[in-house]
């Protein structure tokens, strides 16, 4: 590879990402490439983690055993949502006290059968459902009414992101079976009047991978997303479309995926022999973070937006506790400044027990916070069997270095 050209591309992309985050409309390079896995160095990865703090939430059955929680954040509250029972919970961000809990599964007023996405407007919680209706609730769980009922032109746009400037970005997943239905972003103003459409992705039959974690994200006024069977990270900022090609030696393409028969007993084995499967996605001021699979190994990576450099960890070979602690976080979420996610108590406790060999001020503080969390919730924990406590959720907030 021509390293001089790669350096030039890296500088161009760094300028593009910086412009994106600052809201600049300067026309800059729209594409570049980054080779994966990048630098595999657990120590260098861990050096970019400033702190790992546990959220001292009031623990109870409402949330302690939710397997796949979703998070959104307002200035004063953290909302947690569970998509099987449609249970929404609100916590005070400063104290951790639970403000409200309400299940909204059903067909009555303020209830839904299936949800597509969620976001906050001010301190209120909003849910976008399968009927393309946006319903709004306050921090007490009270239903405030329909915020908006989308028209037919929004059909297929199953995900919504609220930008800092008040606009909304609706995401069209695309259709695996149709070349004519491809992923796209529909941008509206705060009154849901359509302004423009972006990203008719040229990749045939590529679609958004919904599953373990949704690989799309909005940071301020920038929308970013991955697609299944595609090696690009796409970004939209101030009307400018950009992409980064994440180069892998043996990528799982749409053509290959469609040639494999799911009825084949070796189907998953064949899938795993290819690179790809991007999942989990978050962002801080300096880094984009994501997981992916390559050559049968799962990596967790940080892409430095200033330099276009990637540093990754391979959990199976890493003995660095700080790096492993971030890698073992489930259901990664982000507010553009911090990363949020959950641990199973048994995993977190086991990792922190090894601190004697690797003293670290960051994790000594995390260990103390875990003890404080257990003490605060001692009465609740007394009613749990040991195996139940091991499976209980512990929520954490990660701060990356600027």
Secondary structure as UniProt FT lines:
FT   HELIX           3..22
FT   STRAND          31..35
FT   STRAND          39..40
FT   HELIX           42..47
FT   STRAND          49..54
FT   TURN            61..65
FT   STRAND          69..73
FT   STRAND          77..82
FT   TURN            83..86
FT   STRAND          87..92
FT   TURN            93..95
FT   STRAND          98..103
FT   TURN            109..110
FT   STRAND          115..121
FT   TURN            122..123
FT   STRAND          124..129
FT   TURN            130..131
FT   STRAND          133..137
FT   TURN            139..140
FT   STRAND          143..149
FT   HELIX           152..154
FT   TURN            155..156
FT   STRAND          157..162
FT   TURN            164..165
FT   STRAND          168..172
FT   TURN            176..177
FT   TURN            179..180
FT   STRAND          184..188
FT   TURN            190..191
FT   STRAND          194..198
FT   TURN            204..205
FT   STRAND          216..219
FT   TURN            220..221
FT   STRAND          222..226
FT   TURN            228..229
FT   STRAND          232..237
FT   TURN            238..239
FT   STRAND          240..247
FT   TURN            249..250
FT   HELIX           254..259
FT   TURN            262..263
FT   TURN            265..266
FT   HELIX           267..272
FT   STRAND          275..283
FT   STRAND          287..294
FT   TURN            295..296
FT   STRAND          297..304
FT   TURN            305..308
FT   STRAND          309..314
FT   HELIX           315..317
FT   HELIX           321..327
FT   STRAND          330..334
FT   STRAND          338..344
FT   HELIX           345..352
FT   HELIX           353..356
FT   HELIX           361..376
FT   HELIX           378..382
FT   HELIX           386..391
FT   STRAND          393..400
//
